[in-house]
């Protein structure tokens, strides 16, 4: 048995998951459902990972050769940089949309804008998938989990 960085990381994750479970002890069932559903499997998997790391089972046999990690050179650096900036702008745009309009409005708008703008998809798919995203989002977070989703800053400023 050996103490490895892998074990320390698994222990840290297990402690965080246990802390989340302890914090939700006095909460109502509706409020505590989401953190508990996330924390219980996380705790179980972190403990299992910690035990495996103590045992020294890293999944490699003696006959296997270690893999080298190399960044691909197939994509030119300027193209990779441009793609990174575009991705960050899309994520920032979604964050700004959620902040200004709220999740329920920003989600279908973002899906539509991404499919039409970045994906260059046709109108049928660009209209159908945002409706599906809106129904799935509303069904999961509002109807099933009963999460209160605040209105965006713009809606609050307009008094809605």
C-alpha positions as CSV (number, residue, x, y, z in Angstrom):
1,X,0.0,0.0,0.0
2,X,1.3,3.4,-0.9
3,X,0.0,7.0,-0.5
4,X,-0.1,8.5,-4.0
5,X,-1.4,11.8,-5.4
6,X,-4.3,9.7,-6.9
7,X,-5.3,8.7,-3.3
8,X,-5.0,12.3,-2.0
9,X,-7.2,13.5,-4.8
10,X,-9.8,10.7,-4.2
11,X,-9.8,11.5,-0.5
12,X,-10.3,15.2,-1.1
13,X,-13.3,14.4,-3.4
14,X,-14.7,12.0,-0.8
15,X,-14.4,14.7,1.9
16,X,-16.2,17.2,-0.3
17,X,-19.0,14.8,-1.0
18,X,-19.4,13.9,2.6
19,X,-19.4,17.5,3.6
20,X,-22.2,18.2,1.1
21,X,-24.2,15.4,2.6
22,X,-23.6,16.7,6.1
23,X,-24.6,20.2,5.1
24,X,-28.0,19.0,3.7
25,X,-29.0,17.2,6.9
26,X,-31.5,19.8,8.1
27,X,-32.7,20.8,4.6
28,X,-36.2,19.9,3.3
29,X,-36.4,17.0,0.9
30,X,-37.0,19.2,-2.1
31,X,-34.1,21.4,-1.4
32,X,-31.7,18.7,-0.5
33,X,-32.6,16.3,-3.4
34,X,-30.2,17.7,-6.0
35,X,-27.0,17.9,-3.8
36,X,-27.7,14.5,-2.3
37,X,-28.3,12.9,-5.7
38,X,-24.9,14.3,-6.8
39,X,-23.0,13.7,-3.6
40,X,-23.9,10.0,-2.9
41,X,-22.5,8.5,-6.1
42,X,-19.6,10.9,-5.9
43,X,-18.8,9.7,-2.4
44,X,-19.1,6.0,-3.4
45,X,-16.9,6.4,-6.4
46,X,-14.3,8.5,-4.6
47,X,-14.0,5.9,-1.8
48,X,-13.7,3.1,-4.4
49,X,-11.0,5.1,-6.2
50,X,-9.2,5.7,-3.0
51,X,-9.2,2.1,-2.1
52,X,-8.0,1.1,-5.6
53,X,-5.2,3.6,-5.4
54,X,-4.1,2.3,-2.0
55,X,-4.1,-1.2,-3.4
56,X,-1.8,0.0,-6.2
57,X,-4.1,-1.0,-9.0
58,X,-3.5,1.5,-11.7
59,X,-5.0,-0.6,-14.5
60,X,-1.7,-1.2,-16.3
61,X,0.0,-4.6,-16.6
62,X,3.7,-5.1,-16.8
63,X,3.5,-5.8,-20.5
64,X,1.8,-2.5,-21.4
65,X,3.8,0.5,-22.6
66,X,3.0,3.9,-21.2
67,X,1.3,6.2,-23.7
68,X,2.9,9.5,-24.5
69,X,0.6,12.5,-24.8
70,X,1.3,14.8,-27.7
71,X,-0.6,17.8,-28.8
72,X,-1.7,17.3,-32.4
73,X,0.1,19.3,-35.0
74,X,-2.5,18.7,-37.7
75,X,-4.3,21.9,-36.8
76,X,-2.3,25.1,-37.4
77,X,-1.8,27.2,-34.3
78,X,-3.6,30.2,-35.6
79,X,-6.7,28.1,-36.4
80,X,-6.6,26.5,-33.0
81,X,-6.3,29.9,-31.4
82,X,-9.3,31.2,-33.4
83,X,-11.4,28.2,-32.5
84,X,-10.5,28.7,-28.8
85,X,-11.6,32.3,-29.0
86,X,-14.8,31.4,-30.7
87,X,-15.6,28.8,-28.1
88,X,-14.9,31.3,-25.3
89,X,-17.1,33.9,-26.9
90,X,-20.0,31.4,-27.3
91,X,-19.7,30.4,-23.6
92,X,-19.5,34.0,-22.6
93,X,-22.5,34.8,-24.7
94,X,-24.5,32.1,-23.0
95,X,-23.4,33.3,-19.6
96,X,-24.4,36.9,-20.5
97,X,-27.8,35.6,-21.9
98,X,-28.5,33.8,-18.6
99,X,-27.6,36.8,-16.6
100,X,-29.7,39.2,-18.6
101,X,-32.7,36.9,-19.7
102,X,-32.6,34.0,-17.2
103,X,-32.1,30.3,-17.9
104,X,-35.5,29.6,-19.4
105,X,-35.2,32.3,-22.1
106,X,-31.5,32.1,-22.7
107,X,-31.3,28.3,-23.2
108,X,-33.5,28.1,-26.4
109,X,-32.1,31.4,-27.7
110,X,-28.6,30.1,-27.3
111,X,-29.3,26.8,-28.9
112,X,-31.0,28.5,-31.9
113,X,-28.2,31.1,-32.3
114,X,-25.5,28.4,-32.1
115,X,-27.2,26.1,-34.6
116,X,-27.9,28.8,-37.1
117,X,-24.8,31.0,-36.6
118,X,-22.0,28.6,-35.8
119,X,-23.5,25.3,-37.0
120,X,-25.0,26.7,-40.2
121,X,-27.9,24.3,-39.8
122,X,-31.1,24.5,-41.7
123,X,-34.2,26.2,-40.4
124,X,-36.1,23.1,-39.4
125,X,-33.4,21.8,-37.2
126,X,-32.5,25.3,-35.9
127,X,-36.1,25.7,-34.8
128,X,-36.9,22.2,-33.6
129,X,-33.9,21.7,-31.3
130,X,-34.4,24.9,-29.3
131,X,-38.1,23.9,-28.7
132,X,-36.9,20.5,-27.6
133,X,-34.2,22.1,-25.3
134,X,-36.8,24.4,-23.8
135,X,-39.2,21.6,-23.1
136,X,-36.5,19.4,-21.6
137,X,-35.1,22.3,-19.5
138,X,-38.6,23.2,-18.3
139,X,-39.6,19.6,-17.7
140,X,-36.5,18.7,-15.7
141,X,-35.7,21.8,-13.7
142,X,-39.2,23.4,-13.2
143,X,-41.7,20.5,-13.3
144,X,-39.6,17.6,-11.9
145,X,-37.1,19.3,-9.6
146,X,-39.2,22.3,-8.7
147,X,-36.1,24.6,-8.8
148,X,-36.8,28.3,-8.5
149,X,-35.3,29.9,-11.6
150,X,-34.8,33.6,-11.2
151,X,-35.7,36.0,-14.0
152,X,-32.8,37.7,-15.7
153,X,-31.7,41.2,-14.9
154,X,-33.5,42.6,-17.9
155,X,-36.8,41.1,-16.9
156,X,-36.4,42.3,-13.3
157,X,-35.7,45.8,-14.6
158,X,-38.8,45.7,-16.7
159,X,-40.8,44.5,-13.7
160,X,-41.6,41.0,-14.9
